[in-house]
Structures are given as C-alpha cells and as structure tokens.
Amino acid sequence: MMTRLYLIRHGKPAAVWGEADDDPGLDAAGQAQAQAARDHLMSLPPAERPSRVVSSPLRRCRETAEPTALALGVEIEIDPGVGEIPTPKGLSAEERPGWLREVFQGRWRDVRGDLDYDGWRREVVEALVPRAGTAVFSHYVAINAVMSHLAGDERVLVYRPDHASISVLETDGRRLTLVARGPEASTQVL
C-alpha cells in the first residue's frame, strides 16, 4: 500500500549561501512560511496527515520543521541523509556559490568534486523510501536530487522549489512515486 510522504523545502533563511553565516536560521518571512507549512499539513484529512517529522541537521530546516512537530506533538528526527549537498574537500565557503552555479548547469554524473554525486543523489532517495507518513524538511539541491531521480532526468536542476514548498510523494517502503510538486519560484539560488 502506498502512503503519503511530504517533502518540504526550508523557509527563507536569514542569510543566503555565500554570506558569512554558514548555518543561518529563518528570517521573519521564513518563520511565517514554516507556520503556513504547518497549517497546510495540519489541514489535511487525518489519514493523509503526517505523523512524523524529519529534518536535515541544518538550522533553517530544523526551524521550518519545528511548528509542524509541535502541532503533531512529536520530536524532530534529524537525518543527515536529507541534508545539503556536500561541498568538495578543499573548497572554501567563498568558492561554494560558484561551484553550485556550475553544478546547476550540468548532470549528476558530471558534478566536479571528491564525491560520487550521482551516488549521493541515490542516497537521498533511499533516505526517503522508508519515510511513509512523514513530513521531511530538506534543501533545494536535495529536493532536486529526488525530483530528477523520479523523472529519470540526469540534469541536476529540474525543479525550482519555493521556500516552504510542499511536494507530495508516496512510498510503499520499496519505491517512491511523485504525486504533486510544490510551488516553484525564482530564488536567490540562481
């Protein structure tokens, strides 16, 4: 039996990538987006409402997940498997934005770095497969990893999820399917 899974991009952070804070929390707009995500998830019919909350370890995801976890009365489960794309070793924080721009122009198997990024994409998908009935709070690139995999598309950038955008997936514990993508927007990522 297929069960719903909600994949949510974090709310608007207080700083953008490439700025001084490498783990920013949410700004006021992001906090409002986190509450709106909670309100949407809690408005679902009880059979479709998530019963668990999983988050990337990064602060912007944890802060986006917090209102939903509080409303459900559950603890946030931290899972690095739904975290941000790893930066290659030796790449400085100042170099990361340029590297990401390059990554967004290519295919997963061609991403430059010391990691098998196509393998990382599969690991993100595998982290979601057992997450039936869960709201998963993640990142722009990780969500693209999932969407490109589900679409059978080798490009890194196939979807531009807005902040706090909620995509609906289903899983039976063995595979994922896409029900609906969340809203897209132009963001500061590109």
Secondary structure as GFF3:
##gff-version 3
##sequence-region A 1 190
A	DSSP	beta_strand	3	9	.	.	.	ID=ss1
A	DSSP	alpha_helix	28	42	.	.	.	ID=ss2
A	DSSP	beta_strand	52	55	.	.	.	ID=ss3
A	DSSP	alpha_helix	59	72	.	.	.	ID=ss4
A	DSSP	beta_strand	76	78	.	.	.	ID=ss5
A	DSSP	three_ten_helix	80	82	.	.	.	ID=ss6
A	DSSP	alpha_helix	96	104	.	.	.	ID=ss7
A	DSSP	three_ten_helix	108	110	.	.	.	ID=ss8
A	DSSP	alpha_helix	117	128	.	.	.	ID=ss9
A	DSSP	beta_strand	134	138	.	.	.	ID=ss10
A	DSSP	alpha_helix	140	151	.	.	.	ID=ss11
A	DSSP	beta_strand	166	171	.	.	.	ID=ss12
A	DSSP	beta_strand	176	180	.	.	.	ID=ss13
###
